[in-house]
Amino acid sequence: MTELQAIREALYPEVSKKQTRRQRRAERTRAKALSPLRILLLLASLPVIAGSTAFGVYIRTSPYPPELALRHIAALAGCEVAALAGLPEARRGEPGYHLRNDADLDGIACGTTLASASMEAQVPVQHAPGQAKFVRP
């Protein structure tokens, strides 16, 4: 603070308390930038940005054409999704093959899982009374 500013504050205390338009604008900007909601939204957007970036890099660097690469990623969700994506059975090294979808480790993803899943869906499971896993008090 210079000598002139000190004298001005001593002579005119009400003027020195008054903020300039620039100071008010700076305080509003600072308050907006540090608001908890804004910080929360920025933190929540980080995984979305990272995921979309990784997805885009995979599509561009995949050995498969983009449409087939999308189907390959969709097949990672499970055998039902792989069948919907048009890759019901995939052999090791082919698009759509993921080790997690190869239950019997024979090199064919979703090979026997779909057939057994359809058979299980047709036969209802009968439970004996009193064999409930959770009982209400």
C-alpha positions in Angstrom: 0.0 0.0 0.0 1.4 3.3 -1.0 1.5 6.5 1.1 -1.1 8.1 -1.1 -3.5 5.2 -0.6 -3.0 5.3 3.2 -3.8 9.0 3.2 -6.9 8.5 1.0 -8.2 5.7 3.3 -7.6 7.9 6.4 -9.5 10.9 4.8 -12.3 8.9 3.1 -13.0 5.6 4.9 -16.4 5.0 3.3 -14.8 5.2 -0.2 -12.1 2.7 0.6 -14.6 0.1 1.8 -16.5 0.3 -1.5 -15.5 -2.4 -4.0 -14.9 -1.6 -7.6 -16.8 -3.3 -10.4 -13.7 -5.3 -11.3 -13.3 -6.6 -7.7 -16.9 -7.6 -7.5 -16.6 -9.5 -10.8 -13.5 -11.2 -9.6 -15.2 -12.3 -6.4 -18.2 -13.7 -8.4 -15.9 -15.6 -10.8 -13.9 -17.0 -7.9 -17.0 -18.1 -6.1 -18.4 -19.8 -9.2 -15.1 -21.6 -9.9 -14.9 -22.9 -6.3 -18.5 -24.0 -5.9 -18.9 -27.5 -4.6 -21.3 -28.5 -7.3 -18.9 -27.5 -10.0 -16.1 -29.3 -8.4 -18.3 -32.4 -8.0 -19.4 -32.3 -11.6 -15.8 -32.0 -12.8 -14.7 -34.9 -10.7 -17.6 -37.0 -11.9 -16.8 -36.3 -15.6 -13.2 -37.7 -15.3 -14.2 -41.4 -15.6 -16.5 -40.6 -18.5 -13.7 -38.7 -20.3 -11.1 -41.4 -19.6 -13.5 -44.2 -20.7 -14.5 -42.5 -24.0 -10.8 -41.7 -24.7 -9.8 -45.4 -24.1 -12.7 -46.5 -26.3 -11.8 -44.2 -29.1 -8.1 -45.3 -29.0 -9.2 -49.0 -29.1 -11.4 -48.5 -32.1 -8.6 -46.7 -34.0 -5.9 -49.1 -33.1 -7.9 -52.4 -33.3 -6.8 -54.9 -35.9 -10.5 -55.2 -36.9 -12.6 -52.8 -38.9 -14.5 -50.3 -36.7 -17.8 -52.1 -36.9 -16.3 -55.5 -36.1 -14.3 -53.9 -33.2 -17.5 -52.6 -31.7 -19.0 -56.1 -31.9 -15.9 -57.5 -30.3 -16.2 -55.1 -27.4 -20.0 -55.9 -27.1 -19.2 -59.6 -26.9 -17.2 -58.9 -23.7 -20.5 -58.3 -21.9 -21.6 -61.9 -22.2 -22.9 -64.6 -24.5 -26.4 -63.2 -24.9 -25.0 -59.8 -26.0 -22.5 -61.6 -28.3 -25.4 -63.4 -30.0 -27.2 -60.1 -30.4 -24.1 -58.6 -31.9 -23.8 -61.3 -34.5 -20.9 -63.2 -32.9 -22.6 -66.2 -31.2 -19.7 -68.6 -31.4 -16.1 -67.3 -31.7 -12.9 -69.3 -31.8 -9.7 -68.3 -30.1 -8.1 -65.4 -32.1 -11.3 -64.4 -33.9 -13.3 -61.3 -33.1 -15.8 -61.9 -30.3 -13.6 -64.4 -28.4 -13.0 -63.5 -24.8 -11.6 -66.0 -22.3 -14.4 -65.0 -19.8 -17.0 -66.3 -22.3 -15.2 -69.6 -22.8 -16.6 -71.6 -19.8 -15.1 -75.0 -20.7 -11.8 -73.6 -22.1 -12.2 -75.5 -25.3 -11.2 -72.4 -27.5 -14.8 -71.6 -28.5 -16.5 -68.7 -26.7 -20.2 -69.2 -26.0 -20.1 -72.6 -27.7 -21.9 -74.6 -25.1 -23.1 -71.9 -22.8 -25.9 -70.8 -25.1 -27.2 -74.3 -25.6 -27.1 -75.1 -21.9 -28.6 -71.8 -21.0 -31.6 -72.4 -23.3 -32.0 -75.9 -21.8 -31.9 -74.5 -18.3 -34.5 -71.9 -19.2 -36.9 -74.6 -20.3 -36.7 -76.8 -17.2 -37.9 -74.9 -14.1 -36.0 -75.6 -10.9 -38.1 -77.1 -8.1 -37.1 -76.2 -4.5 -38.2 -78.3 -1.6 -40.1 -76.3 1.1 -38.1 -75.1 3.9 -34.9 -74.8 1.8 -35.1 -71.0 1.4 -31.9 -69.2 1.5 -33.4 -66.1 3.3 -36.3 -66.3 5.7 -38.3 -63.4 6.8 -38.5 -63.0 10.6 
